[in-house]
Amino acid sequence: MTAALGVDPRIRARRIAVRRAEGRRRLRILLVVCGLVAVAAGLVALARSPLFDLDRVEVAGVEGRRAELVATTAGLEPGTPLVEVDTGAAAAAVRSLPWVRRVSVERHWPGTVRLVVEPRIPVAVIPTSAGAALVDDEGVVTGFDPLAGRRTDLPRLEIDATVRAGEVVEGSGAALELIGAVPDDLAAWLDAVVVGDEGLSLRLVGGVEVLVGDLAEPGDVVTSLRAVLAGVDRECLALIDVRVPDLVTVRRRPDCLDAGGGGGA
């Protein structure tokens, strides 16, 4: 007959101690998890409370009526929890305005959304049957302005192309590149840039025509034009041909030829 072996009391006590320690560890983990869940729930509830609702929309980069239009177009509803504001949708809505180049939407706690706008800056005016269209350096039509045709600070861009607000004017790239290369001292002389079948031409104040042709290097055109305007009687100029920058030719007005009794310059 075999005697049953009993468990050593020390081993039994050790096992009990291990189980109790494991239970305490699990309890601590459970308490920590519950605490974190409670904190997260509290933060969510706080973020959705009236304390963190949208109270104010700020617009930077534009002023006046444009700032009001940006705020309205963004579609931000006062009272919306700030965490629920769809900044992507607001930015997309504002970018739909043809004169907006870029926009960023920022949350500022506790209750402000700030719209930072970079507007498109017109560099030329395109005469159309629907009115004068303003176009920026990327060829995007920023809008139509009935008074834009009277502006003297922007040259006219004469081009046979479809002109729609918010769209790029096809074929305007070289002309706008040339306009951007003209320095301030020559810009005062620039009346219009014409895009024709034989390339570009300029029309200066006073009716002087400048033949540019296919634009290769705007800087060469500017250098040649400056040299001609500095070295001849501007009142008698009729045409300047800079299609070959190293061989610029000039034609004088017939009345100047008759008065001077000489040939062309």
C-alpha positions in Angstrom: 0.0 0.0 0.0 1.5 3.3 -1.1 1.2 6.3 1.1 -0.1 9.5 -0.5 2.6 12.2 -0.7 1.5 15.5 0.8 2.4 19.0 -0.6 5.1 20.8 1.3 3.5 23.7 3.2 6.2 26.0 2.0 5.5 25.2 -1.7 1.8 25.6 -1.1 2.4 29.0 0.5 4.6 30.0 -2.4 2.0 29.1 -4.9 -0.7 31.1 -3.1 1.6 34.1 -2.9 2.3 33.9 -6.6 -1.4 33.8 -7.4 -2.2 36.7 -5.2 0.6 38.8 -6.8 -0.7 38.0 -10.2 -4.2 39.0 -9.2 -2.9 42.3 -7.8 -1.0 43.0 -11.0 -4.0 42.3 -13.1 -6.1 44.6 -10.9 -3.6 47.4 -11.3 -3.6 47.0 -15.1 -7.4 47.0 -15.0 -7.5 50.1 -12.9 -5.0 51.9 -15.2 -7.0 51.0 -18.3 -10.2 52.1 -16.7 -8.5 55.4 -15.6 -7.3 56.0 -19.2 -10.7 55.3 -20.6 -12.3 57.6 -18.1 -9.8 60.4 -18.9 -10.2 59.9 -22.7 -14.0 60.0 -22.3 -13.7 63.1 -20.2 -11.5 64.8 -22.8 -13.9 63.9 -25.6 -16.8 65.2 -23.6 -14.9 68.4 -22.8 -13.9 68.9 -26.5 -17.5 68.6 -27.5 -18.8 70.9 -24.8 -19.9 74.5 -25.6 -16.6 75.6 -24.1 -14.8 74.4 -27.2 -17.4 75.3 -29.9 -16.5 77.4 -32.9 -17.1 81.0 -31.8 -15.0 83.0 -34.3 -13.7 82.7 -37.9 -10.7 84.9 -38.7 -9.4 85.6 -42.2 -5.8 86.7 -43.0 -4.3 87.6 -46.3 -7.2 89.6 -47.7 -9.5 92.3 -46.3 -12.9 93.9 -46.7 -15.4 92.2 -49.0 -12.9 89.5 -50.0 -12.4 88.5 -46.4 -16.2 88.3 -45.9 -16.5 86.2 -49.0 -13.8 83.8 -47.8 -15.5 83.4 -44.4 -18.9 82.7 -46.0 -17.5 80.3 -48.7 -15.7 78.2 -46.0 -19.1 77.2 -44.7 -18.1 77.1 -41.1 -21.1 77.0 -38.7 -20.8 78.7 -35.4 -21.4 76.4 -32.5 -19.8 73.4 -34.2 -17.4 71.6 -31.9 -13.9 72.6 -32.9 -12.8 68.9 -33.2 -15.6 68.3 -35.7 -14.6 71.2 -38.0 -13.8 69.8 -41.5 -10.7 71.8 -42.3 -10.2 70.0 -45.6 -13.7 70.8 -46.9 -13.3 74.4 -45.8 -10.0 74.7 -47.6 -11.4 73.1 -50.8 -14.4 75.5 -50.7 -12.2 78.6 -50.4 -9.8 77.4 -53.2 -12.8 77.3 -55.5 -12.7 81.1 -55.5 -10.9 82.0 -58.8 -8.7 84.6 -57.2 -7.4 82.3 -54.4 -4.0 80.7 -55.0 -3.6 78.9 -51.7 -5.4 78.7 -48.3 -4.6 77.0 -45.0 -7.2 76.3 -42.3 -6.0 76.4 -38.7 -7.8 75.5 -35.5 -6.9 77.8 -32.5 -8.3 76.6 -29.2 -10.6 77.2 -27.5 -13.0 78.4 -30.3 -11.3 80.0 -33.3 -10.7 78.9 -36.9 -8.2 81.0 -38.9 -8.2 81.0 -42.7 -4.9 82.2 -44.2 -5.3 83.1 -47.8 -2.7 83.8 -50.5 -4.6 85.6 -53.3 -3.7 85.6 -57.0 -2.2 88.9 -58.1 -3.3 90.1 -61.5 -0.4 91.0 -63.9 -2.4 91.7 -67.1 -5.9 92.5 -68.4 -7.6 90.6 -71.2 -10.3 92.5 -73.1 -13.3 90.2 -73.8 -16.9 90.7 -74.9 -18.0 89.9 -71.3 -15.7 92.6 -69.9 -12.1 92.9 -68.9 -10.6 89.7 -67.4 -7.8 89.9 -64.9 -5.1 87.2 -65.2 -2.3 86.3 -62.9 1.3 85.1 -63.7 0.1 81.5 -64.1 -2.4 82.4 -66.7 -5.4 81.9 -64.3 -8.3 84.3 -64.8 -9.0 85.7 -61.3 -12.3 87.3 -62.4 -13.9 89.9 -64.5 -13.9 93.6 -63.7 -15.9 96.2 -65.7 -13.4 98.8 -64.6 -10.3 96.8 -65.2 -10.0 98.0 -68.8 -9.3 101.5 -67.5 -6.4 100.4 -65.3 -3.1 101.9 -66.4 -0.9 99.9 -64.1 -1.5 96.6 -65.9 -0.7 95.8 -69.6 -3.4 94.4 -71.9 -2.9 90.8 -73.1 -4.5 90.4 -76.5 -5.0 86.7 -77.3 -7.5 84.7 -79.2 -8.4 82.1 -76.5 -11.3 81.0 -74.3 -11.4 83.1 -71.1 -13.2 81.7 -68.1 -12.9 82.7 -64.4 -10.7 80.2 -62.5 -9.3 78.6 -65.7 -5.9 78.9 -67.4 -5.8 80.9 -70.6 -4.4 78.5 -73.2 -1.4 79.9 -75.0 -0.7 82.7 -72.6 2.4 81.3 -71.0 5.1 83.0 -73.1 3.4 86.4 -73.0 3.0 86.3 -69.2 6.7 85.2 -68.9 7.7 88.2 -70.9 5.4 90.5 -68.9 7.0 89.2 -65.7 10.5 89.9 -67.1 9.9 93.6 -67.9 11.4 95.8 -65.1 9.5 98.7 -63.7 11.3 101.4 -65.7 10.2 99.7 -69.0 6.8 98.6 -67.7 5.6 102.2 -67.8 6.1 102.0 -71.6 4.3 98.7 -72.0 0.7 99.1 -73.3 -0.1 95.6 -74.6 1.3 92.2 -75.3 -0.2 90.6 -78.4 -0.1 86.8 -79.1 -0.4 86.3 -82.9 0.2 83.7 -85.5 3.9 84.9 -85.9 4.6 84.9 -82.2 4.6 87.7 -79.7 4.7 91.5 -80.2 4.5 94.4 -77.9 2.7 97.7 -78.2 4.3 100.5 -76.4 2.7 103.7 -75.2 2.4 106.0 -78.2 1.7 103.1 -80.6 5.2 101.8 -81.1 5.2 98.1 -82.2 7.9 95.7 -81.0 8.3 92.4 -82.8 9.4 89.7 -80.5 8.5 86.5 -82.4 9.0 83.2 -80.6 10.2 84.0 -77.2 13.5 82.3 -76.4 15.0 84.4 -73.6 13.0 87.2 -72.1 16.1 88.8 -70.7 17.5 89.3 -74.2 14.3 91.0 -75.3 14.4 93.4 -72.3 18.1 94.2 -72.9 17.6 95.0 -76.6 14.5 97.0 -76.0 16.2 99.1 -73.2 19.2 99.8 -75.5 16.9 101.0 -78.3 14.8 103.2 -76.2 17.9 104.8 -74.6 19.5 105.5 -77.9 16.9 106.9 -80.3 14.3 109.6 -80.4 11.2 107.9 -79.0 8.8 110.4 -80.5 9.8 109.1 -84.0 9.7 105.4 -83.4 7.2 103.3 -85.3 8.6 99.8 -85.0 11.4 97.9 -83.2 12.3 94.4 -84.3 14.0 92.3 -81.6 13.3 88.9 -83.1 17.1 88.6 -83.5 18.4 90.2 -80.3 21.9 90.6 -81.8 20.6 92.3 -84.9 17.9 94.8 -83.8 16.3 97.0 -86.4 14.3 100.1 -86.0 11.8 101.9 -88.3 10.9 105.5 -87.9 7.6 107.2 -88.5 7.1 108.5 -92.0 6.4 112.1 -90.8 9.8 112.0 -88.9 11.5 110.9 -92.1 9.9 113.7 -94.1 10.8 116.3 -91.5 14.4 115.0 -91.2 14.7 114.4 -95.0 16.6 111.2 -94.2 16.2 107.4 -94.2 15.2 105.0 -91.5 17.3 104.4 -88.4 
